[in-house]
Amino acid sequence: MPLPTAHEALIYLMVITSASDRDMTDVELARIGEVVRTWPVFIDFDAKRLIAVAQDCQLMLHADNGLDDVLDTARRVIPERLHDTAYAAAFEVASVDLEMRMEELRVLQLLRKHLSVDALTVAAIERATKARHRMLT
């Protein structure tokens, strides 16, 4: 299998975050689609390919060392200047249902490590995302 593009690797990270608890909810899937359609980093990505890319990720995950391979590949193909964006996209998906399961927290921890996202940047991303998801009621 050829290396994924940076766009595809960003999607892979959202998919593994969503799938980490073995339950990809409709809310999480919708948020992945929304991120792909609205974030500037995906401006030149064909959103019609989203399902095929998610399926490629699933195939990669089912191979031996699947999760580690996805993380290593993402680190290699996503430009370093976008590692914080990659973490932000994954955290966006994890936080959309307003609860974090242990499996999601573990994947996010692995992402921070593999992408070398510093603690201050992580805190800023997480705080901003949580603030965006708050409701009045």
C-alpha positions in Angstrom: 0.0 0.0 0.0 1.5 3.4 -1.0 2.0 6.1 1.7 -1.1 8.2 2.3 -1.1 11.9 1.5 -1.0 14.4 4.3 -4.8 14.8 3.9 -5.4 11.1 4.2 -3.1 10.8 7.2 -5.1 13.6 9.0 -8.3 11.7 8.3 -6.6 8.5 9.6 -5.9 10.2 12.9 -9.6 11.3 13.2 -10.7 7.8 12.4 -8.5 6.1 14.9 -9.6 8.5 17.6 -13.2 7.8 16.8 -12.7 4.1 16.5 -10.6 3.8 19.7 -13.5 2.8 21.9 -14.9 0.4 19.2 -17.9 2.6 18.7 -17.8 5.2 15.9 -20.9 7.2 16.7 -22.9 9.1 14.1 -21.9 12.3 15.9 -18.2 11.5 15.6 -18.6 10.6 11.9 -20.5 13.7 11.2 -17.8 15.8 12.9 -15.1 14.1 10.8 -17.1 15.1 7.7 -17.5 18.6 9.0 -13.8 19.0 9.7 -13.0 17.8 6.2 -15.5 20.1 4.6 -14.7 23.3 6.6 -11.1 23.4 7.9 -8.7 25.3 5.7 -6.2 22.4 5.8 -8.6 20.3 3.7 -9.4 23.1 1.1 -7.9 21.1 -1.8 -9.1 17.6 -0.6 -12.0 16.0 -2.5 -14.5 15.3 0.3 -16.2 12.6 -1.8 -13.1 10.5 -1.1 -13.7 10.6 2.7 -15.3 7.1 3.0 -12.7 5.5 0.8 -9.9 7.0 2.9 -11.6 5.9 6.2 -11.8 2.4 4.7 -8.1 2.5 3.8 -7.4 3.4 7.4 -9.5 0.5 8.7 -7.5 -1.9 6.5 -4.2 -0.5 7.9 -5.5 -0.8 11.4 -6.3 -4.5 10.9 -2.7 -5.4 9.9 -0.1 -6.4 12.4 1.0 -3.4 14.4 -1.8 -1.4 12.8 -2.2 1.4 15.3 1.6 2.0 15.5 1.9 1.9 11.7 -0.9 4.5 11.3 0.8 6.8 13.9 4.3 6.4 12.4 3.0 7.0 8.9 1.1 10.1 10.0 4.2 11.5 11.6 6.1 10.9 8.4 3.7 12.3 5.9 2.0 15.2 7.8 4.3 18.2 7.7 5.7 19.1 11.1 4.1 22.5 11.0 0.7 20.8 10.9 1.3 18.4 13.8 -0.7 20.6 16.1 -3.5 20.8 13.5 -3.5 17.0 13.3 -3.9 16.8 17.1 -6.6 19.5 17.0 -8.6 17.5 14.4 -8.3 14.3 16.5 -9.3 16.1 19.7 -12.2 17.7 17.9 -13.6 14.2 17.1 -12.9 12.9 20.6 -14.7 15.8 22.3 -17.8 16.1 20.1 -19.9 13.8 22.3 -18.8 15.7 25.4 -17.3 12.6 27.1 -13.9 11.1 26.8 -13.5 7.4 27.2 -10.2 5.9 28.4 -9.5 4.5 25.0 -9.9 7.9 23.4 -7.6 9.4 26.0 -5.0 6.8 25.3 -5.1 7.4 21.6 -4.8 11.2 22.2 -1.8 10.5 24.4 -0.2 8.4 21.7 -0.8 11.1 19.2 0.8 13.8 21.4 3.8 11.6 21.7 4.1 10.6 18.1 3.6 14.1 16.8 5.7 15.7 19.5 3.0 18.3 20.4 4.1 20.2 23.4 2.1 20.4 26.6 1.2 24.1 26.2 -0.1 23.6 22.7 -2.1 20.6 23.8 -3.6 22.6 26.7 -4.6 25.5 24.3 -6.1 23.1 21.7 -8.1 21.2 24.4 -9.3 24.4 26.1 -10.4 26.0 22.9 -12.2 22.9 21.7 -14.0 22.4 25.0 -15.1 26.1 25.0 -16.5 25.7 21.5 -18.6 22.7 22.5 -20.2 24.3 25.6 -23.9 25.1 25.6 -26.0 27.5 27.6 -28.3 24.8 29.0 
